[in-house]
């Protein structure tokens, strides 16, 4: 069988630590070429280049249902999958109702998958939508990810172009709490603000982590700004007005966030589809040491790994 979308892989495994027992688990990311109504309507978020990728995919698309794509990608796996995350480059609830129900029903054929993640803009989260999906899953945990990015409405809407108010976010969180569904909040570290410093970015992101937990988040995931083409962030970067984060800053933010002791603090990878042209980094002397430490933390959720002493003259740079 030929690849479903020519030129793209529609699934990959990432190693993620279990927050409760620190065991390493396989999380399968399955990409469905759905797209984002917000990107089509308002140009999308300032850091995002996903809609163009989806448009490219749909131009090279073998006609299959989303359920057939899911089956094909699961059948390829040789490792046990513990969690599955749907990535649709938009909101899961943009998938027609019958098709999203079908996807969840199909996952019941895989008893070793114990948790299912979806992403959604908060305005699409309703009691009926959530309850319907939760009730389809047999003995699996439902987790809903929301791209809050920042607790600062001005930055979120004028810089990130999210079109999401704090009121809307809180309402969605209240629904998830009532339905006893886990929530994962994406926190964007270092927004595309002209000449923003790492110090300013750390403070803004820490405030967002605390705000997320205070509103009932089960987990937060730090999304550390990397540069992809076809985004406003890329334009700022090319003008020399935006610099990617230092790895020192990311470690400091992780430790401060973990010290809150309010929930799971995850660290996203620094690469995705489309491939970035620049990522968070230090200097060649200590980059590999930091990246290894971060990978070990991702795979175990062990905070003590972040306390490793690293001596490098680039510490005060950035």
Phi, psi and omega per residue, in radians:
X1 nan 2.311 -3.122
X2 -1.325 2.821 3.134
X3 -1.016 2.427 -3.028
X4 -1.130 -0.757 3.063
X5 -2.134 1.972 -3.071
X6 -1.073 2.290 3.069
X7 1.615 -0.108 -3.108
X8 -2.338 2.480 2.926
X9 -1.561 2.351 -3.071
X10 -1.763 0.128 3.036
X11 -2.726 2.688 3.016
X12 -2.770 2.709 3.133
X13 -1.742 2.385 2.942
X14 -2.156 2.516 -3.125
X15 -1.489 2.115 -3.108
X16 -2.253 2.427 -3.141
X17 -1.377 2.474 3.005
X18 -1.361 2.113 -3.036
X19 -1.094 -0.499 -3.048
X20 -1.495 -0.701 -3.093
X21 -2.067 -0.040 3.073
X22 1.154 0.282 3.048
X23 -1.369 2.617 3.124
X24 -1.461 2.244 -3.114
X25 -2.157 2.708 3.103
X26 -1.602 2.094 3.056
X27 -1.905 2.049 -3.136
X28 -1.608 2.149 3.052
X29 -1.654 2.146 3.115
X30 -2.007 2.102 -3.102
X31 -1.683 2.095 3.053
X32 -1.889 2.273 -3.063
X33 -1.351 1.301 -3.112
X34 -1.707 -0.928 -3.125
X35 1.702 -3.069 -2.971
X36 -2.333 2.115 3.139
X37 -1.111 -0.557 -3.128
X38 -1.180 -0.678 3.105
X39 -1.143 -0.691 -3.139
X40 -1.231 -0.570 -3.070
X41 -1.502 -0.725 -2.997
X42 -2.237 0.279 3.083
X43 1.503 -0.095 3.067
X44 1.406 -3.132 -3.133
X45 -1.311 2.639 -2.959
X46 -1.168 -0.392 -3.099
X47 -1.715 -0.030 -2.903
X48 -1.766 2.338 3.044
X49 -2.106 0.311 -3.015
X50 -1.224 -0.613 -3.058
X51 -1.083 -0.665 3.094
X52 -1.111 -0.651 3.102
X53 -1.100 -0.772 3.118
X54 -1.088 -0.744 3.110
X55 -1.044 -0.717 3.099
X56 -1.123 -0.725 3.129
X57 -1.061 -0.813 -3.087
X58 -1.141 -0.390 3.070
X59 -1.371 -0.231 3.136
X60 -2.245 0.822 -2.915
X61 -1.883 2.193 3.010
X62 -1.472 2.220 -3.015
X63 -1.104 1.836 3.077
X64 -2.518 2.687 3.079
X65 -1.339 2.846 3.091
X66 -1.065 -0.631 3.135
X67 -1.160 -0.660 3.090
X68 -1.149 -0.661 3.073
X69 -1.091 -0.815 -3.140
X70 -1.021 -0.807 -3.137
X71 -1.072 -0.782 -3.131
X72 -1.052 -0.773 -3.100
X73 -1.249 -0.641 3.099
X74 -1.205 -0.667 -3.120
X75 -1.158 -0.379 3.132
X76 -1.284 -0.373 -2.962
X77 -1.329 2.415 3.071
X78 -1.857 -0.243 3.112
X79 -1.729 2.718 3.065
X80 -1.178 2.306 3.113
X81 -1.755 2.143 -3.115
X82 -1.673 -0.562 3.117
X83 -2.374 2.663 3.060
X84 -2.277 2.305 3.117
X85 -2.067 2.165 3.029
X86 -1.494 2.213 3.027
X87 -2.067 2.071 -3.072
X88 -2.049 0.142 -3.080
X89 1.014 0.582 3.135
X90 -3.125 -2.449 3.130
X91 -1.871 2.402 3.128
X92 -1.018 -0.544 -3.105
X93 -1.344 0.033 2.968
X94 -1.416 -0.246 3.017
X95 -1.279 2.347 3.111
X96 -0.913 2.537 -2.997
X97 -0.913 -0.900 -3.072
X98 -1.073 -0.610 -3.120
X99 -1.282 -0.685 3.122
X100 -1.230 -0.590 3.047
X101 -1.117 -0.721 3.116
X102 -1.077 -0.682 3.101
X103 -1.069 -0.788 -3.120
X104 -1.196 -0.695 3.108
X105 -1.074 -0.692 -3.130
X106 -1.121 -0.601 -3.126
X107 -1.118 -0.346 3.103
X108 -1.185 -0.187 3.031
X109 -1.336 -0.092 -3.074
X110 -2.128 1.439 -3.047
X111 -1.117 -0.357 -3.124
X112 -1.386 -0.259 3.023
X113 -1.372 2.004 -3.028
X114 -1.841 -0.164 -3.135
X115 -2.548 2.439 -3.130
X116 -2.184 2.223 3.131
X117 -1.855 2.407 2.943
X118 -2.262 2.845 3.071
X119 -2.058 2.580 3.099
X120 -2.746 2.542 2.872
X121 -1.182 2.571 -3.037
X122 -1.093 -0.525 -3.095
X123 -1.212 -0.285 3.134
X124 -1.638 -0.060 3.133
X125 -1.529 1.996 3.095
X126 -2.221 2.820 3.109
X127 -1.035 -0.726 -3.118
X128 -1.132 -0.795 -3.135
X129 -1.045 -0.820 -3.085
X130 -1.197 -0.811 -3.095
X131 -1.080 -0.667 -3.120
X132 -1.103 -0.812 3.137
X133 -1.186 -0.750 -3.118
X134 -1.046 -0.686 -3.078
X135 -1.295 -0.328 3.123
X136 -1.342 -0.614 -3.064
X137 -1.263 2.361 3.079
X138 -1.720 1.914 3.064
X139 1.000 0.611 3.056
X140 -2.155 2.597 3.119
X141 -1.539 2.349 3.039
X142 -1.721 2.261 3.075
X143 -2.183 2.361 -3.119
X144 -2.028 2.178 3.127
X145 -1.716 2.388 3.126
X146 -2.197 2.299 3.091
X147 -1.494 1.363 3.068
X148 -1.223 -0.746 3.132
X149 1.276 -0.897 -3.110
X150 -2.713 2.610 3.075
X151 -1.417 -0.149 3.129
X152 -1.515 1.887 -3.081
X153 -1.044 -0.641 -3.109
X154 -1.095 -0.825 3.115
X155 -1.151 -0.766 -3.084
X156 -1.042 -0.738 -3.004
X157 -1.710 -0.548 -3.140
X158 -1.586 -0.486 -3.130
X159 -1.754 -0.935 -3.139
X160 -1.365 -0.337 -3.114
X161 1.048 0.810 -3.086
X162 -1.470 -0.586 -3.082
X163 1.181 0.663 -3.102
X164 -2.275 2.168 3.094
X165 -1.555 2.795 3.044
X166 -1.066 -0.648 3.134
X167 -1.055 -0.741 3.135
X168 -1.149 -0.722 3.111
X169 -1.086 -0.840 -3.111
X170 -1.077 -0.690 3.117
X171 -1.066 -0.779 3.120
X172 -1.102 -0.712 3.139
X173 -1.129 -0.647 3.116
X174 -1.126 -0.660 3.085
X175 -1.112 -0.805 -3.119
X176 -1.109 -0.682 3.120
X177 -1.153 -0.750 3.140
X178 -1.094 -0.649 -3.124
X179 -1.494 0.030 3.125
X180 0.976 0.801 3.105
X181 -1.905 2.408 3.132
X182 -1.188 2.633 3.104
X183 -2.250 2.371 3.081
X184 -2.069 2.129 -3.080
X185 -1.888 2.164 3.081
X186 -1.410 2.247 3.107
X187 -2.034 2.040 -3.113
X188 -1.490 2.097 -3.094
X189 -1.719 2.098 -3.121
X190 1.320 1.376 3.128
X191 -1.155 2.801 -3.134
X192 -1.295 1.210 3.079
X193 -1.846 2.360 -3.082
X194 -0.939 2.099 3.042
X195 1.041 0.493 3.078
X196 -1.138 2.456 3.134
X197 -1.620 2.836 3.073
X198 -1.086 -0.657 -3.135
X199 -1.081 -0.785 3.100
X200 -1.122 -0.695 -3.134
X201 -1.131 -0.706 3.136
X202 -1.086 -0.818 -3.130
X203 -1.072 -0.781 -3.115
X204 -1.136 -0.710 -3.129
X205 -1.234 -0.694 3.114
X206 -1.068 -0.759 3.100
X207 -1.042 -0.624 -3.140
X208 -1.251 -0.705 3.083
X209 -1.022 -0.835 -3.132
X210 -1.111 -0.745 3.113
X211 -1.047 -0.716 -3.133
X212 -1.122 -0.850 3.128
X213 -1.131 -0.688 3.137
X214 -1.088 -0.428 3.119
X215 -1.719 0.293 2.972
X216 1.728 0.182 -3.134
X217 -1.068 2.404 3.018
X218 -1.360 -0.653 -3.099
X219 -2.629 2.732 2.969
X220 -2.169 2.674 3.065
X221 -2.234 2.141 3.140
X222 -1.397 2.041 3.115
X223 -1.777 1.765 -3.007
X224 -1.556 2.082 -2.963
X225 -0.846 2.077 2.963
X226 -2.153 2.862 -2.941
X227 -1.785 2.105 3.010
X228 -2.094 2.612 3.124
X229 -1.185 2.898 3.115
X230 1.101 0.646 3.079
X231 -2.453 2.720 3.108
X232 -1.146 -0.532 3.097
X233 -1.116 -0.654 3.086
X234 -1.076 -0.745 -3.137
X235 -1.072 -0.763 3.131
X236 -1.115 -0.713 3.120
X237 -1.094 -0.778 -3.112
X238 -1.177 -0.408 3.080
X239 -1.452 -0.011 -3.132
X240 1.330 0.383 -3.076
X241 -1.946 0.201 3.102
X242 -2.584 2.293 3.135
X243 -2.120 2.358 -3.139
X244 -1.149 2.761 -3.080
X245 -1.090 2.642 2.936
X246 -1.474 2.660 3.125
X247 -1.237 -0.435 3.036
X248 -1.056 -0.789 -3.116
X249 -1.109 -0.723 -3.129
X250 -1.102 -0.751 3.104
X251 -1.094 -0.765 3.129
X252 -1.030 -0.743 -3.131
X253 -1.160 -0.739 3.089
X254 -1.002 -0.842 -3.093
X255 -1.127 -0.759 3.114
X256 -1.106 -0.687 -3.121
X257 -1.214 -0.699 3.117
X258 -1.130 -0.635 -3.135
X259 -1.087 -0.359 3.073
X260 -1.089 -0.497 3.105
X261 0.982 0.761 -3.113
X262 -2.012 -0.091 -3.132
X263 2.848 -3.034 -3.080
X264 -1.321 2.258 3.096
X265 -1.950 1.876 -3.126
X266 -1.709 2.719 3.082
X267 -2.092 2.053 3.113
X268 -1.211 2.771 3.049
X269 -1.291 2.823 -3.087
X270 -1.682 0.378 3.125
X271 -2.627 2.745 -3.115
X272 -2.929 -2.894 3.018
X273 -1.875 2.178 0.023
X274 -1.282 2.780 -3.097
X275 -1.147 2.361 3.142
X276 -1.290 2.732 3.061
X277 -1.731 -0.249 3.029
X278 -2.715 2.614 -3.033
X279 -2.413 2.921 3.024
X280 -0.996 2.483 -3.063
X281 -2.864 2.859 2.971
X282 -1.944 -2.153 3.072
X283 -2.011 2.879 -3.116
X284 -1.001 -0.443 -3.084
X285 -1.205 -0.666 -3.037
X286 -2.080 -0.029 -3.126
X287 -0.919 -0.931 -3.034
X288 -1.083 -0.652 -3.135
X289 -1.116 -0.745 3.114
X290 -1.163 -0.796 -3.092
X291 -1.110 -0.651 3.073
X292 -1.120 -0.760 3.129
X293 -1.076 -0.758 3.139
X294 -1.142 -0.696 3.115
X295 -1.107 -0.699 3.111
X296 -1.145 -0.657 3.098
X297 -1.165 -0.777 3.114
X298 -0.996 -0.692 -3.025
X299 -1.411 -0.185 -3.064
X300 -2.316 -0.393 -3.010
X301 1.056 0.477 3.106
X302 -1.586 1.941 -3.067
X303 -1.134 -0.521 -3.073
X304 -1.114 -0.382 3.111
X305 -1.109 -0.469 -3.094
X306 -1.372 -0.112 -3.103
X307 -1.570 0.045 -3.129
X308 -1.007 2.349 3.133
X309 -1.359 2.173 3.083
X310 -2.217 2.114 -3.085
X311 -1.858 2.002 3.122
X312 -2.690 2.487 -3.089
X313 -1.198 -0.222 -3.122
X314 -1.414 -0.002 -3.043
X315 -0.974 -0.686 -3.063
X316 -1.621 0.070 -3.116
X317 -1.561 2.475 3.089
X318 1.874 nan nan
